[in-house]
Amino acid sequence: MKKLFIILLIIFANYSYAQNLVPNPSFEIKSNCPQNANQVNLLSNWNQPTAGTPDYFNICDISNNVGVPINLVGFQYPKSKDAYCGFYLFVENLPPYNYILREYLQVELIKPLVINKMYCVNFYLSLSDSSQYAIKNIGAFFSNTQISYSTMYNLPFIPQVSNSTNNYIDNKENWTLIYGSFIASGDEQFIIIGNFNNNNNTDSLLVGGAIMGAYYYIDDVSVYPCDAPVYIAEAGSNQTICIEATDSVQIGSTAHNEYIYWWTPATGLSNDSIANPKARPAITTTYYLHQKDFKFDETVDSVTVVVEDCPVNNLIIVNAFTPNADGVNDVFHIKGTNIKTLHAKIINRWGQELYKWDDAQGGWDGRYKGKDVGAGAYFYVVTVTYNDGTIEEKKGALELVR
């Protein structure tokens, strides 16, 4: 029981901080794969508020009946992920019945709307290939209670948000964004999407198709406070790695709740669907971070990971020098490749420190306190840090010749 309580608490916490108040907004969560039309009941959270029967389409159906992208009313890829829904928003009057069919989708919001707060509403529509008509009239009605009518006609409500462009939604190739905003009266907790006009008050345009009506796919529904913060994609700063190295670098930035991430290309990434994967490409690669926010707007940013043939870590130390002012081998230097920092010191046979330096260009000229020391054996202790972070310490004997 305690474990269940913790899980429920986590779910509630996520919902409490959700920007998008629509659960299952892109119709991905389901109890089973749809096989036939009229199976919105398989969806989590969503339902039909009238006798009109919307359809559920998912890539998991392989019959091409309610599949993606091919299905019984046309061809369309999802706006996001693997699924979408579809419904009739208009059917031509057919004598002698003057048949008027309306289908709607309804979902309970994660939490009620706050009085006098402005909310933004987005969803995407695409006209099916088979539709003979396109219409302008589509809206979202917010209700304090769940709607349930036995009718197949239009619902008697005035939507708070309608197609603000006042254009015919006639694109069969791509998705059209429907958006708007309104100030909540308070406690609205259900959203119903559809055409609330009868046929006489519906603006229809003949576009050609087999179905005597307007059938639309719908995807990516969002309802959110208009003042909710929005973040754009940040792929991070360009980085460099060595071709010989086995480590990786982290790219991207902090993940945000309800955001979707994917990287292209995926080659060399630890995970191509998180905000901040580790990258270890074999060659110099520019990665593109695609990010969708809670209202399904996409932004893109890029980062380049440069792969270089870096020098091998190496220390070069001679074991003798001749500080006689002839310009040849007068100074004892510590040399090497790929060195970032260096600390060195010279000691005599009694352990007395004679000289030290912290500059890779520095060295010992055979003097102690400004005076020449005698010929003989001395000792060096050197510690270097290489550019790849490796640390090496080395000790040895040095012969001073005069």
N, C-alpha and C positions, 0 to 999 in steps of 0.2 A: 504493500500500500504506500509506503514511504517513497519507493522508487517511482511509482506512478504519479504521486503528487509532485515530485521534482520535475518529471517530464512535462506534466501539465503546466507547471509554473514557468518552465522555459518557453513553451509554446505561447502562453499568455503574454510573457514578457516580449517576445518577438512581435506579436500582434499589437501590443501596446505601443511599440515604437515604430510600427509600420507606417510608411508614407502612403503607399497605395492601399486604400481601404478595401479593395476588391480581392477576395480570396480566389485562388485558382484563376488568375486573370487571363492566362493564355490557354486555358482548357487542357492542361496536361495531366492533371490528377484525375484518375478514373478508377472504377471498380473492376472494369473488364474492357477488352477491346471491342469496339462496335463492329457489327457484322451487317446490320441493316439500317435503313433510315429510321427516324423517329426514336432514337435511343439516347436522348439527352439525359435520361434517367441514370445512365452509367457514369455521368460526371459528378465529381464531388462539388458540393455547394450550389451548383446551378440547377434551375428547374424551369418548367413551362408554367406560366401563370394562367393560361387559357386552354381551351380544347385544341388550339393550334399546336402542331407538333414539330418543333425545330429538329434539326439533324446534327449529329456529332460525327466529325471526320477526324481520323487519326491514321498516321503512317503505319500503324500496326496491322491495319486491315489490308490483306493482299488480294482481295477479290475485285478491287476497283469499283466497288459499290459505294462504300463510304470511306475510301482510302484517301491518301495524300501522296502525290499531287493529283492523281487521276481519280475521279468519282462520277457518280451518276448524273451530275449537273454541269460538269466542266473539269477544268484543269487549273490548279492553283497551288503554289507552295505556301506554307504557313508564313505569316509575318514573323513569328518567333517559334522556335523549337519544332514540335512534331504534330500539332493539332490545331483545329479551329472548329467553329460551329457554322451552321447555315440556317436561314429562315426566309419565308415568303413575307415581303413587306408590301406587296401589291399583287392582285390578280385581276385581270380584266373582267368586266361585267359580261357574263355569258348567259344570254337569254335561253330559256325563259326564267332561269333561276336568279339572274343578277347576282351570281356567286361572288361574295366578298370574303376573301381569306386573309387573315392576319395572324402572324406568328410572332411570339415575343420570347425573350429570355429574361429570367429574373434571378437575382442573387442577393443574399443577405450580406451587408457590409460587415467588416471586422468589428467596427464599433459605430455607435450612432453619431450623426453629424452634430456639430456644436452650433448653437443659435448665433446668428449674425456673423458667422465665419464664412469667408468666401472659399468655395471649392472649385477646382478645375476638373473637367471630365474629358477623357480622351478614349476613343476606340477607333479601330480600323475596319473598313469595309472594302470588299471587292465584288463587283457584279459578276455573277456566274456566266459562263459562256453560253448556256442555253437560254438565258433570259431574253425575252422579246422587248422588254421595257426597262428603262431606268427611271428613277424617281428622285425628287429632292427631299421628300419628307421622311426624316428619321430623327428620333429624339430619345432622350432618357428621362424617365419620370422617377422621382424619389418619393417613397411612401414611408409612413411611420409603421405601417403594418404590412404583412405579406398579402399580396394580391392573389385571389383565386376566383376565376370566372369560368363558367362552362361554355361560354360563347367562342365562336371562331371568327367573330367580327372585330372591328377595332375597339379598343378599350376607351372608355369615356373620360380620359384624363388629359390635362394639358402638361406636356413635359417641361421641366424647368430648363433643360438644355436641348437645343435643336440644331440641325445642320446650319452652322452660322455662315457658311459661304453662299447659301441660297443657290447653289449650282446643282445640276443633275449629277448624280453619282454614277457615272457611266463607264468607268475604267474597268475593263475585264482583264487587263494584263497585270496591273499593279494594285497595291493597296492604297486607299484614300483615307486620310485622317479626318475624322469627325471630332470636333472639339468645341468646348464652350465652358462657361463658368456661371455660377449663381451663388447667392447668399442664402445659407441654410436657415430655415425657420426654426430648426432645432429638433433633434431626436429622429430625423429621417434615418432609416436603417435598411431599406430595400431599394434596389435600383431595377427598373424594368426598361428594357431597350426594345424599340420597335417603331412602327408607323402608327400614330394615334389618330390619323385622319381617315375619314371614309373615302370612297373612290371619287366622289364628286369634288372633294377638297384636296385630292392628291394630285400633284403635278407630275405627269408621266410623259416620257419621251420614247418614241418607238426607235429601237436600235437594232432589231433583227435577232431572232433566235427561235428555238422550238417551243419554249415554255411561254404560255400566254400570261405572263406576269413578270415581276421583278423579284428574283431570288438572289440574296446576298450572302457571301461568306463574312464572318466577323471574327476578329482576333484582337488580342492585347487590349483589354479593357482596364482603364485606370480611373480612380477617383481619389483625389489627394488635395490637401490644403494648398491653395495657390501660393502661399508664402513658404512652402517646404524647400529647404536648401537642396540645390542640385550641383553635382560634381562632374567635371569633364574628365575624360580619360587622361591618365598620366603614366606614360611608359617608363619614365625615369631618365637619368643621364647616360650618355654613351660611356661604354666601359671597354677596357682592353684586357685580354688574357693571353697567356703564352701557349703556343701550340704544344709544348712539351708538358705543360702543367696538367694535373688531374683534377684540380679544384674547379669550381664554377662560380659565377657571379649572380647576384640577385638583381632582377629587373622589375619594373612596375612600381606600384605604390600601395598604400593602405587600402584594403577592401572596404566597401560600404555595403551595409545591409540592403537587400532587395536588388542589388545590381548584378548584372550578368556580364561575364568576361570571357573572351576567347582571343587567342593569339594566332597570327599567321606570319610565317610558317610555324609549324609545331616542332620541327626538327631541332633537337638539342635542348628542349625544354623539359623540366621535371614534371610540369603539369600545364597544359595549354588552356585550361579553363578556370584559372584562378587569377587574382589581381597581381600577384607578385611571385612568379615562379623563379627557379634557378635556371640559368642558361649556361650551356657548355657546347657551343657549336664547334664543328670541325674546321670551318672556314668563317671568315668575316661575314656576318649576317645582320640584316636589318629586320627587326621584329616589329609587327604592327599589333598594337593592343586595340581591340574592338570592345567597346563598353556600352551596355544598355542600362539606362537608369530605371527607376521604379515606374516611370511613365513610358518606357520603351523607346525613348529617344536614344539614338546611337551617336557616339563620338569616337574618334580614332586618334591615336598618337603613336609615334614610332621611337625606337631606340636601336642603336647599332652596337653590336658587340664585335670589336675588332680582335682578330686572332693574329698574333705576331709570332715570328720565329725568334723568340727572345734569347739573349745570351745565356750560356750556362753559368751557374754560380761558380766562382773560381777565385782563389787567393793565390797571388804570386809573391813569394818572399825569397829574396836572395840571402845567402848565409854569410856574406862578407862585403865590406865596403872600405874605401880608401879616402878618408877626408883630408886630402893634401892640397886642396885648392887648385887642382889641375883641370877642373871642369869635367872630370870623368869619374862617375861613381862616388861623388863627394858626400852625398846624403843618402842615408838609409830610408827607403820608401817602402810602404806597404801598397802593393798594387793588386788589381783583380778586375773582374767583370761583374756587372749586375749589382754593384755595391750601393746601398742606400745610405748607411751610416757606418762610421769606423771609430773605434776607441783603441789607442795603442799606448804602450809605455815600455821604457827601457830600464832594466835593473842590472846591478853588478852582481858579482859572485857572492856577496854578503847580503843580498836582498835589498840593498838600498836603491830607491827609485831615483834615476838620474834625469829622466825626461818623459813627458807624455804629450800626446796630441789627439784631437778629436776631429781633424780635418783630413778627408781622404787624399788631399793634395799635399798634406804636411809630411814631415819626416824628421830624423835625428841627424844633426851635423857633427856628431862626435864630441860635443862639449857638455860640460856640467857647470852651471852658474857662470857661463861666459868663458870658461877656460877649457882647453883641450884636455881630454882624458887620455890615458896611456893606451898603447896598443894592447890587444889581448881579447879574451872572451867576455862577451856580455850576453844578456838574455832579453828577449822580447816577449810580451804578452799582448795579443791583439784579439779584439772582439768585433765582428762585423755583422750587420743586419743587411740581408739582400732585399732586392725589390719585391720578391715574392713572400717576404716575411720570415724567411729562414734565418736563423742565427747560428753563427759559427765562432768558436773560440779556438785559438791556436797559440801554442807556446814553443819556443825554440832557442837555440844558441846562435849567436852572431859574432863573427870574428872581425875586429877592427884592426886594419893594417895601416901602418904609417911608414 
